[in-house]
Amino acid sequence: MKKLVGVLASIILMTTMVQIGLAQNSSDDKTTAAITKIERDWEKAMQNKDDASVGKIVGDDWVGVNPDGSTMGKSDFLTQVKKGDFSSLKLESVNVKSFGKIAVATGKASDPKLGNVIYMDVFMREGGGWKAIASQVGAIPQTK
């Protein structure tokens, strides 16, 4: 039950942030460039099993929602990064919308283990920089 509440809370949080953002819709080039760079740095760090670098990108209260509906916190995620669970992940696209102190990156990625996925990373501006506060990955069904 606790896991379900966490998943629902994450989905509600992300949906609310996106709705608020759509109302404001104030993406700017500086934020788009900064978030895109963070996404590419994050990708490279995961490929290199560099949990320390990923730890600097991901906020302490970060929550990740997996394709199966399970959730994980920062500590479990960094353990997976260090083990190399995401070392073959490649981002195919990064799209950014910014809404003041919140930015949302969405796109597609691929991994031999995960297949093709879509992702959404929510960032919040903290102390002059950006921290990922929530992420969600969804599986893209293979077409026949």
LOSE-49536 format. One record per residue (C-alpha): x, z, y. Coordinates in steps of 0.25 Angstrom, whole numbers, padded with zeros to 4 digits, always signed. Example, Ala and Ser with C-alpha at 12.3 -4.5 7.8 and 13.67 -1.06 7.14 Angstrom:
+0049+0031-0018/+0055+0029-0004/
% end
This chain:
+0000+0000+0000/+0011+0003+0009/+0018-0010+0007/+0004-0017+0010/+0003-0009+0023/+0017-0013+0027/+0014-0028+0024/+0001-0028+0032/+0007-0021+0044/+0019-0031+0044/+0009-0043+0044/+0000-0036+0055/+0012-0033+0063/+0018-0048+0062/+0004-0054+0065/+0002-0045+0077/+0015-0049+0083/+0013-0063+0081/-0001-0063+0087/+0004-0055+0099/+0015-0065+0100/+0006-0077+0099/-0002-0072+0111/+0011-0070+0119/+0018-0083+0113/+0031-0081+0122/+0042-0087+0114/+0055-0089+0121/+0068-0097+0118/+0077-0085+0119/+0069-0077+0109/+0067-0089+0100/+0082-0091+0100/+0085-0076+0098/+0075-0075+0086/+0079-0088+0080/+0094-0083+0080/+0090-0070+0074/+0082-0077+0063/+0094-0086+0060/+0104-0074+0060/+0094-0066+0051/+0094-0078+0041/+0110-0079+0041/+0111-0064+0039/+0102-0064+0027/+0109-0076+0021/+0122-0068+0023/+0116-0055+0017/+0119-0049+0030/+0110-0037+0030/+0117-0031+0042/+0113-0043+0051/+0099-0044+0046/+0098-0029+0049/+0101-0031+0063/+0090-0042+0064/+0079-0034+0057/+0073-0022+0064/+0073-0008+0057/+0058-0008+0055/+0058-0023+0051/+0048-0026+0040/+0048-0039+0031/+0036-0045+0024/+0039-0053+0012/+0031-0065+0006/+0025-0055-0005/+0020-0046+0005/+0030-0035+0003/+0038-0029+0015/+0052-0024+0017/+0059-0016+0028/+0073-0019+0034/+0081-0011+0024/+0075-0018+0012/+0077-0032+0019/+0091-0029+0022/+0094-0025+0008/+0088-0039+0003/+0097-0046+0014/+0109-0039+0009/+0106-0043-0006/+0105-0058-0001/+0090-0059-0004/+0089-0068+0008/+0102-0075+0008/+0097-0089+0005/+0086-0088+0016/+0086-0100+0026/+0077-0100+0038/+0071-0114+0040/+0064-0111+0053/+0063-0100+0064/+0052-0100+0074/+0051-0089+0085/+0040-0084+0094/+0043-0073+0103/+0033-0063+0109/+0041-0054+0119/+0048-0043+0110/+0043-0050+0097/+0047-0063+0091/+0043-0069+0078/+0051-0079+0070/+0044-0087+0059/+0049-0098+0051/+0052-0103+0037/+0064-0100+0028/+0068-0103+0014/+0075-0095+0003/+0078-0099-0012/+0072-0086-0016/+0060-0085-0006/+0057-0100-0005/+0051-0105+0008/+0046-0094+0017/+0040-0092+0031/+0045-0080+0039/+0041-0072+0051/+0051-0062+0058/+0046-0053+0069/+0056-0049+0079/+0055-0038+0090/+0065-0037+0102/+0072-0024+0102/+0083-0020+0111/+0086-0034+0116/+0087-0040+0102/+0077-0044+0091/+0074-0037+0078/+0066-0042+0067/+0054-0032+0065/+0046-0040+0054/+0047-0052+0045/+0038-0059+0035/+0041-0070+0025/+0031-0078+0018/+0033-0088+0006/+0030-0102+0008/+0023-0108-0004/+0030-0120-0010/+0022-0132-0010/+0021-0141-0022/
% end
